[in-house]
Amino acid sequence: MQFILGIDIGGTFTDAFATDEEARVVSAKAPSTPDDYARGVMDAIDELAGRLGRDTRSLLGATSYICHGTTASLNSLVTGTGAKVGLVTTSGHGDSIAIMNGEGRYAGLGPEQIQDVTRTSKPPPLVRKQAVREVDERVDYKGAEILRLDEAKTRQAVRELLGQDVAAIAVSLLWSFRNPSHESRVREIIHELAPELYVSLSSEVCPRIREYPRTVTTIMNAQVGPALRSYLSSLENELAQRGFRGVLLVMQGSGGSVSADIAPRQAITTIGSVLVGGVVGCVNLGESLGHKNIISTDMGGTTFLVGLVVDGKPVAATTTVINQYTLNLPMVRVAAIGSGGGAIAWIDPGGNLLVGPRSAGAAPGPACYGTGGDEPTITDADLVLGILNPDFFLGGRKRLSGELAEHAIRKKIANPLRMSVEEAAATIYSIANAQTSDLVRKVVVSAGYDPRDFALYSFGGAGPVHCAGYAADLAVAKVVVPLGSTAAAFSAFGLAASNVGLTAEISRPQNFPVPAELVNKTFAELEAKLRRTLEEQRIPFSSITMSREIDIRYTLQLAEVSTPVKPGELADRDVLDLSNAFEELYHKLYGKGTGYREAGIQFITYRVFAVGYLPFKPRLPKLPRAAGKVESTVKGKRRALLDSAAGWAETAIYDYEKLGYGHELRGPAIVETPTTTVAIPPRAAATVDILGNLVIDFE
């Protein structure tokens, strides 16, 4: 019996999912351990093993793959705790990273913030000026060597950086993506002086045109690489000692995984790994349910995440922004706000009640955990409102204190605002639902879509508690809560359902018409590179597919449009058709009539995506048709408030483990599972489908 595991580290809980060839599925949760995330991973695996009736060594010994989503890379960038990095660049360009581009003042900000110019500012520099060294060398835009690398000066520069105790060195030379020989030689010199030092080359990390974002991406890769390398090495050793002989995979922000041996080379690709697992899970579940357009909503303990699946594929972007720095990095597009179950409710100086973005996290956690937290959170409000069962949180493994929750809300919110505790809790609940609903609407509408054309999937530990609240006014086609052991660990299911995914790209700017010979040669080089990397994964893939695209723009414009390219050898006619396809996409994005062919067209960056399909995928088991009436699954009743407008009501509590395919529940109702709780408010109904999902519809 062979297993696949998915492990998703969140800010509050580490989720785990296991499946085997017989479609058995089991999920588990364990508190995250920020001081040593590997400990939380092993705790979650221990819990999985117990649920399967095995010991951990037996489970790991029978596991083929573990796909892991890690917060380590993203957290270090957001908090500024990455490795101390030195930068080596071409003479005369040492200040480029500090000068930035014009967008440095506004990248990643909203329209209102951008318009308030006097309050915009550049972020702190990624590298201190003292840690930047220039070397004499020059390659031109065609890749020709104009000035040889001064190796003596390079050695001196490296010695000076090593004298500053840098943990990594980023190397970003001009036009290195056209000719990487100088960067490769710089790395050789670094390793002559410091064999184990982490080195990040722009020609490998980000072989795209535009010096500034290429350098940013290379530096950030160096900032997260050493810690990721150390963490994965430690985790692999721990797993091996516990009997694991399979392959450890790490999710990337692009939605595909890569082996832990290779991940540190391109460490920056893992920054979105914990964000995209749920979106990948939506793609896989959507295939079974016939949903091609899906809004993915993941509400965990710390954040609320929203992604889109359109025509069966995640919506992605070729760049992303962190701390106002733009990275050249293909990633699944996921929006996030600090509105998870641990989001703290607080009163601003103006007397307004706000929720988040600050979170109680895993430690100390919400007040009701009884582990030292004294600030009221969304989870505390859910408990006071009767939605959560204090004796059945995490299936009864953790008891919640209603008294501590009430005390925190009374002291911090109710008394200052002259409310009752119940009124304050209801207001926190409403605010949380409103701000999550606003984010969903913004993500869908700003991408040019109508929520009514989508199914909304809700998961994460807190998602099912709030999904009816934030979906009610969006007019979505339906709400799906993926249960059957997956709802609270759905991102972990997505990780287990992922395949190995790699990306290779290179900028070769050229004015149209571009000879088909050049296009074919470029794609052949990229595909050969990906095949070599796939071979390094040590996995017998069931099949491999590759897809292509070119970033195309009107001459001298900055707006590039990623245009799909068909497989195989291209003729000149096929290349001509690409210009027409680009213009169709341009009109779709920016409006009919906005194109300007008279300006000319340029091919800028070529990109290939490779997918290596794993031998077997998770299959959710089908439920038998319900034998008895739904009333037989009621485990009790309690007073609860599921809708502020409807008020408090005596509410039936259903045991999910006893529900069957075809059972229908009418709100107000609460469904309790071992890992989450589903709230079904008045004027809503839910049906259990054949896979055990709860499908919620509104009157």
MARGU-973216 format. One record per residue (C-alpha): x negated, y negated, z negated; residue number from 1. Coordinates in steps of 0.05 Angstrom, whole numbers, always signed. Example, Ala and Ser with C-alpha at 12.3 -4.5 7.8 and 13.67 -1.06 7.14 Angstrom:
<sites>
       px       py       pz     k
     -246      +90     -156     1
     -273      +21     -143     2
</sites>
This chain:
<sites>
       px       py       pz     k
       +0       +0       +0     1
      -29      -67      +22     2
      -10     -135       -6     3
      -16     -207      +16     4
      -18     -260      -38     5
       -5     -335      -33     6
      -31     -380      -88     7
       -9     -453      -92     8
      -41     -498     -145     9
       +4     -555     -165    10
       -6     -612     -214    11
      +36     -576     -266    12
      +43     -503     -246    13
       +4     -454     -204    14
      +52     -413     -162    15
      +39     -343     -136    16
      +74     -299      -85    17
      +61     -227      -67    18
      +89     -183      -12    19
      +74     -115      +17    20
      +88      -75      +80    21
     +155      -51      +52    22
     +180     -123      +45    23
     +177     -123      -30    24
     +169     -195      -54    25
     +150     -221     -122    26
     +135     -291     -146    27
     +106     -319     -210    28
      +85     -384     -243    29
      +31     -402     -292    30
      +10     -470     -320    31
      -45     -503     -278    32
     -111     -511     -314    33
     -143     -577     -290    34
     -207     -565     -329    35
     -217     -500     -290    36
     -166     -487     -235    37
     -193     -416     -223    38
     -167     -397     -292    39
      -96     -417     -273    40
     -104     -377     -208    41
     -122     -314     -247    42
      -66     -326     -297    43
      -16     -329     -239    44
      -44     -265     -209    45
      -40     -231     -277    46
      +34     -251     -280    47
      +45     -224     -209    48
      +13     -158     -227    49
      +57     -151     -289    50
     +120     -163     -247    51
      +97     -109     -199    52
      +84      -60     -256    53
      +10      -59     -241    54
      -53      -83     -275    55
      -91     -139     -241    56
     -149      -96     -217    57
     -101      -48     -184    58
      -64     -105     -149    59
     -127     -140     -125    60
     -157      -74     -102    61
      -96      -64      -56    62
      -95     -136      -30    63
     -118     -150      +41    64
     -114     -226      +39    65
     -105     -282      -10    66
      -86     -349      +21    67
     -100     -405      -27    68
      -79     -478      -27    69
     -124     -521      -71    70
     -116     -590      -99    71
     -191     -597     -113    72
     -208     -635      -49    73
     -149     -683      -49    74
     -154     -698     -123    75
     -227     -716     -119    76
     -214     -766      -63    77
     -153     -798      -93    78
     -185     -806     -161    79
     -253     -826     -134    80
     -289     -769     -170    81
     -322     -738     -109    82
     -395     -722     -103    83
     -447     -778     -102    84
     -463     -786      -28    85
     -520     -818      +11    86
     -509     -841      +83    87
     -559     -838     +140    88
     -540     -879     +201    89
     -570     -914     +262    90
     -613     -976     +250    91
     -570    -1039     +250    92
     -507    -1003     +230    93
     -517     -993     +155    94
     -464    -1045     +137    95
     -410    -1017     +183    96
     -378     -975     +128    97
     -373    -1037      +83    98
     -350    -1085     +138    99
     -296    -1034     +159   100
     -248    -1047     +216   101
     -193    -1099     +212   102
     -145    -1044     +190   103
     -187    -1034     +127   104
     -144    -1086      +92   105
      -77    -1054     +108   106
      -86     -981     +129   107
      -34     -938      +93   108
       +6     -997      +66   109
      +80    -1009      +78   110
     +107    -1066     +121   111
     +124    -1110      +61   112
      +54    -1103      +32   113
      +21    -1117      +99   114
      +61    -1181     +109   115
      +37    -1207      +41   116
      -32    -1220      +69   117
      -58    -1257       +8   118
      -49    -1195      -34   119
      -83    -1146      +14   120
     -155    -1127       +1   121
     -207    -1078      +23   122
     -215    -1015      -19   123
     -280    -1002      -57   124
     -336     -979      -10   125
     -343     -904       -1   126
     -419     -909       -8   127
     -459     -959      -48   128
     -504    -1003       -6   129
     -564     -976      -44   130
     -546     -906      -19   131
     -546     -924      +55   132
     -608     -912      +97   133
     -619     -932     +170   134
     -664     -892     +217   135
     -692     -911     +284   136
     -659     -872     +341   137
     -611     -886     +398   138
     -566     -845     +443   139
     -524     -881     +495   140
     -450     -871     +512   141
     -468     -819     +564   142
     -509     -779     +514   143
     -577     -798     +542   144
     -633     -809     +493   145
     -655     -882     +493   146
     -699     -880     +431   147
     -728     -817     +400   148
     -713     -803     +327   149
     -768     -831     +282   150
     -779     -769     +239   151
     -828     -802     +192   152
     -779     -857     +175   153
     -724     -805     +169   154
     -764     -765     +118   155
     -777     -827      +77   156
     -703     -845      +79   157
     -684     -775      +55   158
     -735     -777       -1   159
     -707     -844      -25   160
     -636     -816      -26   161
     -658     -753      -63   162
     -691     -800     -113   163
     -621     -828     -127   164
     -596     -757     -145   165
     -545     -754      -89   166
     -506     -689      -86   167
     -495     -693      -11   168
     -517     -732      +50   169
     -472     -755     +106   170
     -504     -766     +174   171
     -467     -810     +225   172
     -508     -834     +284   173
     -483     -873     +345   174
     -453     -832     +401   175
     -472     -767     +366   176
     -410     -733     +394   177
     -440     -741     +463   178
     -508     -715     +442   179
     -515     -684     +372   180
     -590     -668     +376   181
     -613     -726     +332   182
     -562     -709     +277   183
     -582     -636     +280   184
     -655     -655     +271   185
     -638     -701     +212   186
     -605     -641     +178   187
     -666     -598     +190   188
     -709     -652     +157   189
     -661     -657      +97   190
     -663     -582      +87   191
     -739     -581      +91   192
     -739     -627      +30   193
     -676     -601       -5   194
     -655     -532      +23   195
     -590     -527      -17   196
     -565     -598       -9   197
     -496     -606      +24   198
     -502     -641      +91   199
     -444     -669     +132   200
     -456     -685     +206   201
     -407     -729     +243   202
     -419     -690     +307   203
     -391     -628     +273   204
     -340     -657     +225   205
     -310     -710     +271   206
     -336     -711     +343   207
     -289     -767     +363   208
     -302     -836     +391   209
     -299     -898     +345   210
     -356     -905     +296   211
     -319     -928     +235   212
     -266     -873     +225   213
     -318     -821     +247   214
     -365     -845     +192   215
     -308     -848     +141   216
     -288     -776     +156   217
     -360     -753     +152   218
     -372     -787      +85   219
     -307     -760      +54   220
     -326     -691      +78   221
     -391     -698      +40   222
     -355     -723      -22   223
     -311     -661      -27   224
     -357     -608       +3   225
     -402     -593      -57   226
     -345     -584     -106   227
     -305     -542      -58   228
     -365     -498      -43   229
     -378     -488     -118   230
     -304     -475     -134   231
     -293     -425      -79   232
     -358     -389      -94   233
     -339     -383     -167   234
     -268     -360     -150   235
     -293     -308     -101   236
     -341     -280     -153   237
     -285     -277     -205   238
     -238     -242     -156   239
     -293     -193     -136   240
     -306     -176     -209   241
     -232     -162     -218   242
     -231     -113     -159   243
     -215     -156      -98   244
     -247     -132      -33   245
     -205     -169      +17   246
     -212     -238      +49   247
     -200     -303      +11   248
     -168     -354      +58   249
     -160     -429      +45   250
     -103     -468      +74   251
     -120     -530     +115   252
      -79     -593     +124   253
      -66     -572     +196   254
      -22     -515     +173   255
      -71     -458     +188   256
     -118     -423     +140   257
     -193     -410     +144   258
     -238     -362     +106   259
     -269     -387      +42   260
     -339     -374      +72   261
     -327     -426     +126   262
     -280     -475      +91   263
     -336     -516      +56   264
     -367     -534     +123   265
     -305     -572     +142   266
     -283     -586      +70   267
     -244     -648      +90   268
     -194     -604     +128   269
     -170     -575      +62   270
     -146     -641      +32   271
      -74     -628      +51   272
      -74     -553      +36   273
      -26     -557      -23   274
      +21     -603      +15   275
      +34     -561      +77   276
      +47     -492      +48   277
     +121     -508      +41   278
     +126     -534     +112   279
      +94     -470     +138   280
     +143     -431      +96   281
     +201     -469     +127   282
     +177     -451     +197   283
     +175     -377     +179   284
     +242     -376     +142   285
     +273     -419     +196   286
     +256     -365     +248   287
     +298     -315     +208   288
     +356     -363     +197   289
     +357     -393     +267   290
     +339     -463     +244   291
     +291     -501     +290   292
     +300     -570     +259   293
     +285     -570     +185   294
     +272     -623     +132   295
     +223     -592      +82   296
     +231     -619      +11   297
     +186     -595      -45   298
     +198     -621     -115   299
     +147     -594     -164   300
     +123     -618     -231   301
      +84     -678     -205   302
     +105     -698     -135   303
     +163     -697      -86   304
     +140     -678      -15   305
     +177     -685      +51   306
     +156     -656     +118   307
     +191     -643     +184   308
     +198     -583     +229   309
     +222     -601     +299   310
     +236     -548     +352   311
     +205     -496     +307   312
     +138     -532     +297   313
     +113     -577     +241   314
     +108     -650     +260   315
      +34     -669     +257   316
      -11     -729     +265   317
      -83     -736     +290   318
     -103     -785     +234   319
      -87     -793     +161   320
     -100     -848     +110   321
     -127     -840      +39   322
     -141     -900       -5   323
     -136     -946      +56   324
     -189     -906      +93   325
     -169     -876     +160   326
     -193     -805     +173   327
     -196     -773     +241   328
     -163     -709     +219   329
     -106     -668     +251   330
      -56     -655     +195   331
      +16     -635     +185   332
      +52     -700     +168   333
      +76     -698      +96   334
     +101     -758      +56   335
      +97     -757      -20   336
     +120     -797      -80   337
     +107     -786     -154   338
     +177     -760     -170   339
     +168     -689     -193   340
     +199     -658     -255   341
     +143     -688     -297   342
     +153     -759     -271   343
     +156     -807     -330   344
     +215     -854     -340   345
     +194     -924     -364   346
     +217     -995     -370   347
     +179    -1050     -333   348
     +168    -1121     -362   349
     +232    -1144     -329   350
     +274    -1093     -365   351
     +284    -1048     -305   352
     +287     -972     -314   353
     +238     -938     -266   354
     +219     -865     -255   355
     +148     -845     -235   356
      +99     -846     -203   357
      +60     -830     -267   358
      +69     -758     -288   359
      +62     -719     -353   360
      +31     -664     -311   361
      +12     -597     -340   362
      -20     -629     -401   363
      +12     -654     -444   364
      +74     -642     -402   365
     +145     -667     -413   366
     +166     -682     -485   367
     +212     -621     -486   368
     +152     -575     -477   369
     +130     -589     -548   370
      +57     -593     -528   371
      +43     -664     -548   372
      +79     -704     -494   373
     +121     -761     -522   374
     +144     -797     -459   375
     +211     -780     -427   376
     +210     -746     -359   377
     +259     -722     -306   378
     +255     -652     -338   379
     +275     -681     -406   380
     +335     -715     -373   381
     +355     -650     -338   382
     +353     -615     -406   383
     +395     -668     -442   384
     +446     -666     -385   385
     +457     -591     -396   386
     +429     -571     -328   387
     +369     -534     -356   388
     +376     -477     -406   389
     +327     -488     -463   390
     +323     -413     -475   391
     +314     -392     -402   392
     +260     -439     -375   393
     +212     -397     -333   394
     +257     -338     -345   395
     +253     -347     -421   396
     +177     -348     -424   397
     +177     -419     -448   398
     +228     -449     -495   399
     +246     -523     -487   400
     +264     -569     -544   401
     +327     -610     -533   402
     +312     -648     -597   403
     +244     -671     -572   404
     +274     -691     -504   405
     +329     -732     -538   406
     +279     -765     -584   407
     +234     -787     -526   408
     +292     -814     -485   409
     +322     -849     -545   410
     +258     -882     -567   411
     +230     -903     -499   412
     +294     -915     -457   413
     +361     -912     -493   414
     +346     -958     -552   415
     +310    -1012     -512   416
     +366    -1013     -460   417
     +422    -1005     -512   418
     +448     -941     -481   419
     +467     -875     -510   420
     +417     -818     -499   421
     +465     -784     -451   422
     +475     -849     -411   423
     +400     -859     -407   424
     +389     -787     -384   425
     +444     -794     -331   426
     +411     -858     -305   427
     +343     -824     -301   428
     +376     -767     -262   429
     +410     -816     -214   430
     +347     -856     -202   431
     +307     -794     -187   432
     +359     -770     -137   433
     +363     -839     -104   434
     +288     -848      -94   435
     +279     -778      -67   436
     +338     -787      -20   437
     +307     -853       +4   438
     +242     -819      +21   439
     +277     -764      +61   440
     +317     -816     +100   441
     +254     -857     +114   442
     +214     -797     +139   443
     +269     -772     +185   444
     +294     -838     +213   445
     +226     -870     +221   446
     +205     -810     +263   447
     +264     -823     +309   448
     +311     -768     +287   449
     +380     -763     +257   450
     +387     -724     +190   451
     +453     -695     +215   452
     +413     -653     +265   453
     +373     -619     +210   454
     +380     -566     +157   455
     +348     -588      +91   456
     +307     -536      +54   457
     +296     -549      -20   458
     +245     -514      -62   459
     +194     -523     -118   460
     +209     -514     -191   461
     +251     -578     -195   462
     +277     -582     -123   463
     +338     -537     -131   464
     +358     -576     -194   465
     +363     -640     -154   466
     +374     -621      -81   467
     +449     -631      -80   468
     +439     -699     -112   469
     +389     -724      -60   470
     +420     -690       +0   471
     +493     -709      -10   472
     +491     -776      +24   473
     +444     -756      +81   474
     +498     -718     +119   475
     +449     -662     +135   476
     +477     -600     +170   477
     +467     -557     +108   478
     +423     -548      +47   479
     +384     -483      +39   480
     +353     -463      -27   481
     +305     -406      -10   482
     +314     -357      -67   483
     +302     -283      -65   484
     +241     -294     -109   485
     +216     -352      -67   486
     +248     -419      -87   487
     +202     -441     -143   488
     +142     -411     -108   489
     +162     -425      -37   490
      +98     -462      -20   491
      +60     -399      -42   492
     +106     -359       +4   493
      +87     -407      +60   494
      +13     -396      +45   495
      +22     -320      +47   496
      +60     -327     +113   497
       +7     -370     +146   498
      -43     -349     +199   499
     -115     -369     +209   500
     -115     -435     +246   501
     -174     -473     +274   502
     -183     -538     +313   503
     -239     -561     +358   504
     -241     -629     +391   505
     -289     -676     +426   506
     -284     -746     +456   507
     -304     -754     +528   508
     -274     -820     +550   509
     -263     -827     +625   510
     -219     -868     +670   511
     -165     -832     +710   512
     -168     -796     +758   513
     -211     -746     +720   514
     -240     -687     +760   515
     -207     -621     +743   516
     -277     -591     +739   517
     -294     -636     +680   518
     -228     -621     +644   519
     -237     -546     +653   520
     -310     -549     +630   521
     -291     -587     +567   522
     -235     -540     +547   523
     -279     -479     +562   524
     -332     -506     +513   525
     -281     -519     +458   526
     -247     -451     +467   527
     -314     -414     +465   528
     -331     -451     +400   529
     -265     -430     +369   530
     -274     -357     +390   531
     -342     -356     +355   532
     -312     -385     +292   533
     -254     -335     +294   534
     -304     -278     +297   535
     -336     -305     +233   536
     -271     -296     +195   537
     -281     -220     +188   538
     -208     -207     +202   539
     -179     -158     +254   540
     -127     -205     +283   541
      -66     -175     +316   542
      -70     -229     +370   543
     -102     -296     +384   544
      -70     -356     +419   545
      -98     -423     +440   546
      -63     -487     +458   547
      -92     -552     +486   548
      -79     -626     +486   549
     -112     -690     +508   550
     -106     -758     +474   551
      -89     -805     +532   552
      -79     -880     +532   553
      -69     -939     +578   554
     -136     -972     +592   555
     -162    -1012     +532   556
     -100     -998     +491   557
     -110     -969     +421   558
      -46     -927     +422   559
      -66     -857     +444   560
      -13     -804     +457   561
      -30     -730     +447   562
       -7     -698     +511   563
       +1     -621     +517   564
      -41     -586     +570   565
      -21     -519     +600   566
      -69     -459     +592   567
     -114     -431     +645   568
     -156     -462     +701   569
     -129     -530     +721   570
     -127     -556     +792   571
     -130     -630     +810   572
      -55     -630     +818   573
      -47     -605     +746   574
      -91     -662     +721   575
      -48     -711     +760   576
      +14     -683     +727   577
      -18     -697     +659   578
      -14     -772     +673   579
      +60     -766     +687   580
      +71     -725     +624   581
      +33     -777     +584   582
      +78     -833     +609   583
     +141     -793     +593   584
     +117     -784     +521   585
      +96     -857     +517   586
     +166     -879     +537   587
     +197     -831     +487   588
     +153     -859     +431   589
     +155     -933     +447   590
     +217     -943     +489   591
     +235     -940     +563   592
     +198     -991     +605   593
     +141    -1002     +555   594
      +90     -966     +598   595
      +41    -1004     +643   596
      +10     -958     +695   597
      -22    -1018     +729   598
      -71    -1022     +670   599
      -98     -954     +688   600
     -101     -890     +646   601
     -158     -861     +605   602
     -170     -791     +579   603
     -203     -799     +510   604
     -205     -737     +465   605
     -196     -664     +484   606
     -169     -617     +430   607
     -156     -542     +425   608
     -117     -506     +370   609
     -131     -432     +359   610
      -87     -386     +318   611
     -109     -317     +295   612
      -48     -277     +275   613
      -56     -233     +213   614
      -37     -160     +220   615
      +26     -164     +178   616
      +70     -220     +154   617
     +116     -228      +94   618
     +187     -203     +106   619
     +241     -223      +58   620
     +285     -164      +38   621
     +359     -164      +56   622
     +412     -162       +2   623
     +469     -112       +1   624
     +539     -139      +11   625
     +568     -163      -56   626
     +608     -107      -88   627
     +645     -145     -142   628
     +676     -213     -151   629
     +631     -272     -163   630
     +663     -283     -231   631
     +628     -219     -255   632
     +561     -255     -247   633
     +579     -311     -296   634
     +533     -307     -357   635
     +568     -363     -396   636
     +589     -435     -395   637
     +561     -500     -421   638
     +577     -574     -418   639
     +535     -607     -363   640
     +532     -669     -320   641
     +516     -653     -247   642
     +544     -716     -216   643
     +544     -784     -251   644
     +609     -805     -216   645
     +645     -741     -235   646
     +621     -741     -307   647
     +612     -685     -356   648
     +647     -618     -344   649
     +650     -548     -373   650
     +606     -512     -323   651
     +600     -439     -305   652
     +529     -410     -309   653
     +514     -356     -257   654
     +460     -302     -263   655
     +424     -303     -195   656
     +399     -232     -205   657
     +471     -207     -203   658
     +493     -246     -142   659
     +500     -210      -75   660
     +506     -225       -2   661
     +571     -261      +12   662
     +585     -287      -58   663
     +614     -358      -57   664
     +608     -408     -115   665
     +646     -473     -122   666
     +619     -532     -161   667
     +610     -552     -214   668
     +565     -492     -223   669
     +494     -475     -245   670
     +454     -416     -220   671
     +396     -393     -264   672
     +337     -354     -236   673
     +273     -333     -272   674
     +234     -391     -239   675
     +283     -447     -224   676
     +354     -472     -234   677
     +404     -492     -179   678
     +455     -546     -193   679
     +518     -546     -151   680
     +558     -609     -166   681
     +633     -620     -158   682
     +656     -626      -86   683
     +602     -576      -65   684
     +601     -501      -53   685
     +547     -450      -44   686
     +544     -383       -7   687
     +492     -328      -16   688
     +466     -307      +52   689
     +437     -239      +71   690
     +366     -260      +50   691
     +388     -284      -18   692
     +385     -358       +0   693
     +437     -404      -30   694
     +468     -446      +26   695
     +501     -509       -2   696
     +555     -547      +36   697
     +591     -611      +16   698
     +665     -625      +22   699
</sites>
